[in-house]
Amino acid sequence: MLKENNKVFTNLQNFIDVSITIVAYYLAYIIRFTFFETEFSIGHIKSLNWLGVLIAFIWWFTFRSSRLYQSYRYQSFYTVLLQVLRTVPASFILFVASIMLFKLPDTGRLLLGIFAVFDILFLVGGRMLIFEMKLYFRHSGYNTRNVLIIGHGGHTEELIQIIQDHPGWGMILLGFLTFDGIKPKILSSQEATIPFLGGTQDLSQIVKDQVVDIVFIMVPPSQIEALQPLIRQCLAIGISVKVNASLFDDLGYVQPQWDEIGPIPLFSFEMTHHSPYMLTLKEVIDSLVALVGLVLLAPVFMTIAVAIKLDSRGPILFVQKRVGIHGRLFNFFKFRSMVTNAEALQEQLIDKNEQDGPVFKIKDDPRVTRVGRFLRKTSLDELPQLFNVLIGDMSLVGPRPPLPKEVEQYKQWQRRRLSVKPGITCTWQVSGRNSINFEAWMKMDMNYIDDWSLSKDVELLAKTIPAVIMQKGVKE
């Protein structure tokens, strides 16, 4: 019943959020034409309504695809606020991209700015109101959950402490049980604050004598065979069960999730787990930006091509095999900035390598041409990688694609950077590039993979431009 109620509440909140966004849009339109523009026509009204429909669809899609509607019970208002501030920009990016793609009436930057401010303020204000109302009701004894914990030590202590640190969650700790029914001789300070109620054999009697809403089973690997009977017992009487997922070694970045292949249920361990909708949106944005960029930068491409041809013999583009997602090889494009036999000459320069690890970088590389030196300083040699993004081998933001011989020298943990598409820019590019040692570079990529979000991509893209202008960490 709680699950059905939560689904109804989620749908209702999604409807309210979209409605708030539509109100913010129409209000922004009214303010624009009241204070900043005098002419108003039937055409304005028609475009207003069509864009309103588009906004409703996009905001519904992005809000449902994000984590906006997870239960507020286990979240701080700061977390809820960040979720709104991450989701709304993604909605606006998709909205502007749709206007450009389908050649819809332009709203103008002023209207978009007013709309964005109103939308964020209204959504944050609505959530603040809901959040405070829920806290008030829980502190008043309403909407609470009686909690029973099965387990001892380790994660049990941690769980008790977390629940006690968050009284606003409305979770009332009834006590804890052990698997063997023996009271531990040594109790942690957390466990000592709640009653010891016996063993799993006492569970049936306890749920008869007390109101129990949720049972947390903090099962150690040695007791995994006892897990299924306990779950069946709780579900048979309608009590929700939550099981700790750390049944194996603590891998830190691993995020277990339920999965299925046909009728077979699976417990899946993924290195990273992000919303498939957000990943799809990232690919759509990549393709749109790459396409628009290639069209707008066509004159720049032609100018660079002529300069390369006049400066030295050889092809305009440098094509090289690089390693992509999960080790797939692809043709990597750059404007040629070196002499044609640069790779053969590298062996003669290997003792001058200034980068640790398997990467080769030297300052004032003698293989670089005159035009190539300028292209490298300005990072214009990287522009053809927009073709790689357009055909799907790369992303705008992601770890830089390595050479196969570099990957052969990776340590096992470093190969995890191949679990996502490589990118044109990432944390390394905006943090000093070649002035950073190889291991720190790899850790930067791991942090990007683990903490990925669309807002982080936007932030890194915004930081890339000043990093290029200042030529931070560039080796010619």
C-alpha positions as CSV (number, residue, x, y, z in Angstrom):
1,M,0.0,0.0,0.0
2,L,2.9,2.4,0.9
3,K,4.4,1.7,-2.5
4,E,1.2,2.5,-4.4
5,N,0.7,5.7,-2.3
6,N,4.3,6.7,-3.1
7,K,3.6,6.1,-6.9
8,V,0.5,8.3,-6.7
9,F,2.5,11.0,-4.9
10,T,5.3,10.8,-7.4
11,N,2.9,11.3,-10.3
12,L,1.1,14.1,-8.6
13,Q,4.4,15.9,-7.8
14,N,5.6,15.4,-11.4
15,F,2.3,17.0,-12.6
16,I,2.7,19.9,-10.1
17,D,6.4,20.5,-11.2
18,V,5.4,20.6,-14.9
19,S,2.5,22.9,-14.1
20,I,4.8,25.2,-12.0
21,T,7.2,25.4,-15.0
22,I,4.4,26.3,-17.4
23,V,3.3,29.0,-15.0
24,A,6.9,30.3,-14.8
25,Y,7.1,30.3,-18.6
26,Y,3.8,32.2,-19.2
27,L,4.7,34.7,-16.4
28,A,8.1,35.3,-18.0
29,Y,6.4,35.9,-21.3
30,I,4.0,38.4,-19.8
31,I,6.8,40.3,-18.0
32,R,8.8,40.4,-21.2
33,F,6.0,42.0,-23.3
34,T,4.9,44.2,-20.5
35,F,8.2,45.8,-19.6
36,F,10.6,45.1,-22.5
37,E,8.5,45.0,-25.7
38,T,5.3,46.8,-26.7
39,E,4.2,44.9,-29.7
40,F,2.1,41.8,-29.1
41,S,0.3,39.8,-31.9
42,I,-1.7,36.6,-32.6
43,G,1.6,35.1,-33.8
44,H,3.1,35.6,-30.4
45,I,0.2,33.8,-28.8
46,K,0.5,30.8,-31.2
47,S,4.3,30.5,-30.7
48,L,3.8,30.9,-27.0
49,N,1.4,27.9,-26.9
50,W,3.4,25.6,-29.1
51,L,6.6,26.3,-27.1
52,G,4.5,25.7,-23.9
53,V,3.6,22.2,-25.1
54,L,7.3,21.5,-25.9
55,I,8.3,22.7,-22.5
56,A,5.7,20.5,-20.8
57,F,7.0,17.4,-22.6
58,I,10.7,18.2,-22.1
59,W,10.4,19.0,-18.4
60,W,8.2,16.0,-17.8
61,F,10.8,13.8,-19.5
62,T,13.8,15.2,-17.7
63,F,12.1,15.3,-14.3
64,R,11.0,11.7,-14.5
65,S,14.4,10.7,-15.7
66,S,16.2,12.3,-12.8
67,R,16.2,11.5,-9.1
68,L,13.8,14.3,-8.2
69,Y,11.1,12.0,-7.0
70,Q,13.0,9.8,-4.6
71,S,11.6,9.8,-1.1
72,Y,12.5,12.9,0.8
73,R,12.6,10.9,4.0
74,Y,16.3,10.0,3.5
75,Q,17.4,13.3,1.9
76,S,18.6,16.7,3.2
77,F,17.1,19.8,1.7
78,Y,20.5,20.6,0.4
79,T,20.5,17.3,-1.6
80,V,17.0,18.1,-2.9
81,L,18.1,21.6,-3.9
82,L,21.1,20.3,-5.9
83,Q,18.9,17.8,-7.7
84,V,16.7,20.7,-8.9
85,L,19.7,22.8,-9.9
86,R,21.2,19.9,-11.9
87,T,17.9,18.9,-13.6
88,V,16.6,22.3,-14.7
89,P,19.8,23.3,-16.8
90,A,19.5,19.9,-18.5
91,S,15.9,20.7,-19.4
92,F,16.9,24.2,-20.8
93,I,19.7,22.7,-22.9
94,L,17.3,20.2,-24.4
95,F,14.7,22.9,-24.9
96,V,17.2,25.2,-26.8
97,A,18.5,22.3,-28.8
98,S,14.9,21.4,-29.9
99,I,14.3,25.0,-31.0
100,M,17.4,24.9,-33.1
101,L,16.8,21.4,-34.5
102,F,13.2,21.9,-35.4
103,K,13.6,25.6,-36.4
104,L,10.9,26.7,-33.9
105,P,10.2,30.4,-33.1
106,D,13.1,31.9,-31.2
107,T,12.2,32.9,-27.6
108,G,15.1,35.3,-27.2
109,R,17.7,35.3,-24.5
110,L,15.8,37.7,-22.3
111,L,12.7,35.5,-22.1
112,L,14.9,32.4,-21.4
113,G,16.7,34.2,-18.6
114,I,13.5,35.4,-16.9
115,F,11.9,31.9,-17.4
116,A,15.0,30.2,-15.9
117,V,15.0,32.4,-12.8
118,F,11.3,32.0,-12.2
119,D,11.4,28.2,-12.8
120,I,14.2,27.6,-10.4
121,L,12.7,29.9,-7.7
122,F,9.3,28.3,-8.0
123,L,10.5,24.7,-8.0
124,V,12.9,25.3,-5.1
125,G,10.3,27.2,-3.2
126,G,7.7,24.4,-3.7
127,R,10.2,21.8,-2.5
128,M,11.1,23.9,0.5
129,L,7.4,24.1,1.5
130,I,6.9,20.3,1.0
131,F,10.2,19.5,2.9
132,E,9.3,21.7,5.9
133,M,5.7,20.3,6.0
134,K,7.0,16.8,6.1
135,L,9.5,17.6,8.9
136,Y,6.8,19.3,10.9
137,F,4.4,16.3,10.6
138,R,7.2,13.8,11.5
139,H,8.3,15.8,14.5
140,S,4.6,15.8,15.6
141,G,4.5,12.0,15.4
142,Y,2.8,11.7,12.0
143,N,4.2,9.8,9.0
144,T,6.7,7.9,11.1
145,R,8.2,4.4,10.5
146,N,8.9,1.8,13.3
147,V,12.2,0.2,12.5
148,L,13.6,-3.2,13.5
149,I,17.3,-4.1,12.7
150,I,18.7,-7.6,12.4
151,G,22.5,-7.7,12.7
152,H,25.3,-6.7,14.9
153,G,28.5,-4.6,14.6
154,G,29.9,-2.9,11.4
155,H,27.1,-1.7,9.2
156,T,24.6,-2.1,12.0
157,E,26.4,0.4,14.2
158,E,26.6,2.8,11.2
159,L,22.9,2.4,10.4
160,I,21.8,3.2,13.9
161,Q,24.0,6.2,14.1
162,I,22.7,7.6,10.7
163,I,19.1,7.1,11.8
164,Q,19.7,8.8,15.1
165,D,21.5,11.7,13.4
166,H,18.4,12.3,11.3
167,P,15.4,12.7,13.5
168,G,13.6,14.4,10.7
169,W,13.3,11.1,8.8
170,G,10.7,10.0,11.3
171,M,12.2,6.6,11.9
172,I,11.7,5.1,15.4
173,L,14.2,2.4,16.4
174,L,12.4,-0.4,18.2
175,G,15.6,-2.5,18.8
176,F,17.9,-5.0,17.2
177,L,18.2,-8.8,16.9
178,T,21.1,-11.0,16.2
179,F,21.1,-14.0,13.8
180,D,22.1,-16.5,16.6
181,G,19.9,-14.9,19.3
182,I,22.9,-14.4,21.7
183,K,23.3,-10.9,23.1
184,P,26.7,-9.5,22.1
185,K,29.1,-9.3,25.1
186,I,30.4,-6.0,23.7
187,L,28.0,-3.5,22.4
188,S,28.9,-0.3,20.6
189,S,27.8,3.0,21.9
190,Q,25.2,3.1,19.1
191,E,23.8,-0.4,19.8
192,A,23.6,0.3,23.5
193,T,21.0,3.1,22.8
194,I,18.4,0.7,21.6
195,P,17.0,-2.6,23.1
196,F,18.3,-6.0,22.3
197,L,15.2,-8.1,21.4
198,G,16.7,-11.6,20.8
199,G,17.3,-13.6,17.7
200,T,15.7,-14.1,14.3
201,Q,13.6,-16.9,15.9
202,D,11.9,-14.2,17.9
203,L,10.9,-12.2,14.9
204,S,7.4,-13.6,14.6
205,Q,6.5,-12.8,18.2
206,I,8.0,-9.3,18.0
207,V,5.8,-8.3,15.0
208,K,2.8,-9.6,16.8
209,D,3.5,-7.6,19.9
210,Q,4.7,-4.4,18.2
211,V,3.9,-2.3,15.1
212,V,6.8,-2.8,12.7
213,D,7.0,-1.0,9.4
214,I,10.5,-1.7,8.2
215,V,13.0,-4.5,8.9
216,F,16.7,-3.8,8.1
217,I,18.7,-7.0,7.6
218,M,22.4,-6.2,7.9
219,V,23.5,-9.6,6.8
220,P,27.2,-10.6,6.9
221,P,28.5,-13.0,4.2
222,S,28.7,-15.8,6.7
223,Q,24.9,-15.6,7.3
224,I,23.8,-15.2,3.6
225,E,21.9,-18.6,3.7
226,A,19.6,-17.1,6.4
227,L,18.6,-14.2,4.2
228,Q,15.9,-15.7,2.0
229,P,13.8,-17.2,4.9
230,L,13.9,-13.9,6.8
231,I,12.8,-12.0,3.7
232,R,10.0,-14.4,3.1
233,Q,8.9,-14.2,6.7
234,C,8.7,-10.4,6.7
235,L,7.0,-10.2,3.3
236,A,4.4,-12.8,4.3
237,I,3.1,-10.4,6.9
238,G,3.4,-7.3,4.8
239,I,6.5,-5.7,6.3
240,S,9.0,-3.9,4.1
241,V,12.5,-5.4,4.0
242,K,15.8,-3.5,3.3
243,V,19.0,-5.6,2.9
244,N,22.5,-4.2,3.0
245,A,24.1,-4.6,-0.4
246,S,27.7,-4.8,1.0
247,L,27.7,-8.6,1.1
248,F,31.1,-8.8,-0.6
249,D,34.3,-6.9,-0.4
250,D,33.9,-3.1,-0.1
251,L,34.8,-1.9,-3.6
252,G,33.9,1.7,-3.0
253,Y,32.8,2.7,-6.5
254,V,30.6,-0.4,-7.2
255,Q,26.9,0.3,-7.2
256,P,24.8,-2.9,-7.1
257,Q,21.4,-2.8,-8.7
258,W,18.6,-5.2,-9.7
259,D,18.6,-6.3,-13.3
260,E,17.0,-9.0,-15.4
261,I,17.5,-10.9,-18.7
262,G,14.2,-12.1,-19.9
263,P,12.5,-13.8,-16.9
264,I,15.8,-14.3,-15.0
265,P,16.3,-11.8,-12.1
266,L,19.9,-10.7,-11.6
267,F,21.9,-8.8,-9.0
268,S,24.1,-6.6,-11.1
269,F,27.3,-4.9,-9.9
270,E,28.2,-1.9,-12.1
271,M,31.3,0.3,-11.8
272,T,29.1,3.3,-12.4
273,H,25.3,3.6,-12.5
274,H,23.7,6.6,-14.0
275,S,20.2,7.3,-15.3
276,P,20.0,5.8,-18.9
277,Y,17.8,8.8,-19.8
278,M,20.6,11.2,-18.7
279,L,23.2,9.2,-20.6
280,T,20.9,9.3,-23.7
281,L,20.5,13.1,-23.2
282,K,24.3,13.4,-23.0
283,E,24.6,11.6,-26.4
284,V,21.9,13.8,-28.0
285,I,23.7,17.0,-26.8
286,D,27.0,15.6,-28.0
287,S,25.6,15.0,-31.5
288,L,23.8,18.4,-31.7
289,V,26.8,20.4,-30.5
290,A,29.2,18.5,-32.7
291,L,27.0,19.1,-35.8
292,V,26.4,22.8,-35.1
293,G,30.1,23.2,-34.3
294,L,31.2,21.6,-37.6
295,V,28.9,23.8,-39.6
296,L,29.9,27.1,-37.8
297,L,33.6,26.3,-37.8
298,A,33.7,25.2,-41.5
299,P,35.6,28.5,-42.5
300,V,38.1,27.9,-39.7
301,F,38.6,24.3,-40.9
302,M,39.3,25.5,-44.4
303,T,41.8,28.2,-43.2
304,I,43.7,25.7,-41.1
305,A,43.8,23.2,-43.9
306,V,45.3,25.7,-46.3
307,A,47.9,26.8,-43.7
308,I,49.0,23.2,-43.0
309,K,49.4,22.5,-46.8
310,L,51.4,25.7,-47.3
311,D,53.6,25.0,-44.3
312,S,54.7,21.4,-44.8
313,R,54.3,18.3,-46.9
314,G,51.8,15.7,-45.9
315,P,48.1,15.1,-45.2
316,I,45.9,17.8,-43.5
317,L,44.5,15.4,-41.0
318,F,46.5,13.1,-38.6
319,V,44.6,9.9,-38.2
320,Q,45.7,7.5,-35.4
321,K,44.3,4.4,-33.7
322,R,43.1,5.2,-30.2
323,V,41.3,3.1,-27.6
324,G,37.7,3.9,-26.9
325,I,35.0,2.6,-24.6
326,H,35.8,-0.9,-23.2
327,G,38.9,-1.2,-25.3
328,R,37.3,-0.6,-28.8
329,L,39.8,0.8,-31.3
330,F,38.7,3.8,-33.5
331,N,40.3,6.3,-35.9
332,F,41.2,9.4,-34.0
333,F,41.3,12.7,-36.0
334,K,43.4,15.7,-35.4
335,F,44.9,18.5,-37.6
336,R,48.4,17.4,-38.4
337,S,50.8,19.5,-36.3
338,M,54.0,17.4,-36.8
339,V,56.1,16.1,-39.6
340,T,54.8,13.1,-41.4
341,N,57.4,10.7,-39.8
342,A,56.8,11.9,-36.3
343,E,55.9,8.5,-34.8
344,A,59.1,6.9,-36.2
345,L,61.2,9.8,-34.8
346,Q,59.7,9.3,-31.3
347,E,62.1,6.4,-30.6
348,Q,65.0,8.8,-31.0
349,L,63.5,11.2,-28.4
350,I,62.3,8.7,-25.9
351,D,65.0,9.7,-23.4
352,K,63.7,13.3,-23.4
353,N,60.2,12.3,-22.3
354,E,59.0,14.7,-19.5
355,Q,55.8,12.8,-18.6
356,D,55.8,9.9,-16.2
357,G,53.9,6.7,-16.9
358,P,53.2,5.4,-20.3
359,V,52.5,8.8,-21.9
360,F,55.1,10.6,-24.1
361,K,55.3,14.4,-23.9
362,I,58.2,16.8,-24.3
363,K,58.5,20.6,-24.4
364,D,59.6,22.2,-27.7
365,D,59.1,18.9,-29.6
366,P,61.4,19.2,-32.7
367,R,58.8,17.2,-34.7
368,V,56.2,20.0,-34.5
369,T,55.8,22.2,-37.6
370,R,55.5,26.0,-37.5
371,V,51.8,26.0,-38.0
372,G,51.5,23.0,-35.7
373,R,53.1,24.9,-32.9
374,F,50.3,27.6,-33.2
375,L,47.6,24.9,-33.5
376,R,48.9,23.1,-30.4
377,K,49.1,26.4,-28.3
378,T,45.5,27.3,-29.2
379,S,44.3,23.6,-29.2
380,L,42.9,24.2,-32.7
381,D,44.5,20.9,-33.7
382,E,41.8,19.1,-31.6
383,L,38.8,20.5,-33.6
384,P,38.5,17.5,-36.0
385,Q,37.5,15.4,-33.0
386,L,34.1,16.9,-33.5
387,F,33.8,14.3,-36.3
388,N,34.6,11.6,-33.7
389,V,31.9,12.9,-31.5
390,L,29.4,13.1,-34.3
391,I,29.9,9.5,-35.3
392,G,29.7,8.3,-31.7
393,D,33.3,7.3,-31.0
394,M,33.9,10.1,-28.5
395,S,32.0,12.5,-26.3
396,L,32.5,16.3,-25.7
397,V,33.5,15.5,-22.2
398,G,35.3,12.4,-21.0
399,P,38.8,10.9,-20.3
400,R,41.2,11.5,-23.2
401,P,41.5,8.5,-25.6
402,P,44.8,6.7,-25.0
403,L,47.1,4.9,-27.5
404,P,47.0,1.1,-27.5
405,K,50.6,0.9,-26.3
406,E,49.8,3.1,-23.4
407,V,46.8,0.9,-22.4
408,E,49.1,-2.1,-22.4
409,Q,51.1,-0.5,-19.6
410,Y,48.1,0.4,-17.5
411,K,47.8,-1.0,-14.0
412,Q,44.6,-2.9,-13.5
413,W,42.7,-0.1,-11.7
414,Q,43.7,2.4,-14.4
415,R,41.8,0.4,-17.1
416,R,38.5,1.5,-15.5
417,R,38.9,4.8,-17.3
418,L,38.0,2.9,-20.5
419,S,34.5,2.2,-19.0
420,V,33.1,5.4,-20.6
421,K,33.4,7.1,-23.9
422,P,36.6,9.2,-24.3
423,G,36.2,12.9,-24.7
424,I,37.7,16.0,-26.1
425,T,38.0,17.6,-22.7
426,C,37.9,16.5,-19.1
427,T,39.3,17.4,-15.7
428,W,42.9,16.9,-16.7
429,Q,42.6,19.5,-19.5
430,V,41.4,22.2,-17.2
431,S,43.7,21.4,-14.2
432,G,47.2,21.8,-15.6
433,R,47.4,19.1,-18.3
434,N,51.0,18.0,-18.8
435,S,52.1,19.6,-15.5
436,I,50.1,16.8,-13.7
437,N,51.7,13.5,-13.1
438,F,50.2,10.4,-14.7
439,E,48.8,8.8,-11.5
440,A,47.0,12.0,-10.5
441,W,45.7,12.3,-14.1
442,M,44.2,8.8,-13.8
443,K,42.6,9.5,-10.5
444,M,41.0,12.7,-11.9
445,D,39.4,10.5,-14.6
446,M,38.2,8.0,-12.0
447,N,36.5,10.8,-10.0
448,Y,34.9,12.1,-13.2
449,I,33.5,8.7,-14.0
450,D,32.2,8.1,-10.4
451,D,30.6,11.6,-10.0
452,W,29.4,12.2,-13.5
453,S,26.5,14.5,-14.2
454,L,25.3,16.7,-17.0
455,S,26.0,19.8,-14.9
456,K,29.6,18.6,-14.3
457,D,30.0,18.3,-18.1
458,V,28.7,21.9,-18.6
459,E,31.1,23.1,-15.9
460,L,34.1,21.3,-17.5
461,L,33.2,22.7,-20.9
462,A,33.0,26.2,-19.5
463,K,36.4,25.8,-17.8
464,T,38.0,24.5,-21.0
465,I,37.9,27.8,-22.9
466,P,39.9,29.9,-20.3
467,A,42.3,26.9,-19.8
468,V,43.0,26.9,-23.6
469,I,43.4,30.7,-23.7
470,M,45.8,30.7,-20.8
471,Q,47.6,27.7,-22.3
472,K,47.7,26.1,-18.9
473,G,50.1,23.1,-18.8
474,V,50.6,23.1,-22.6
475,K,53.8,21.5,-24.0
476,E,54.6,22.5,-27.5
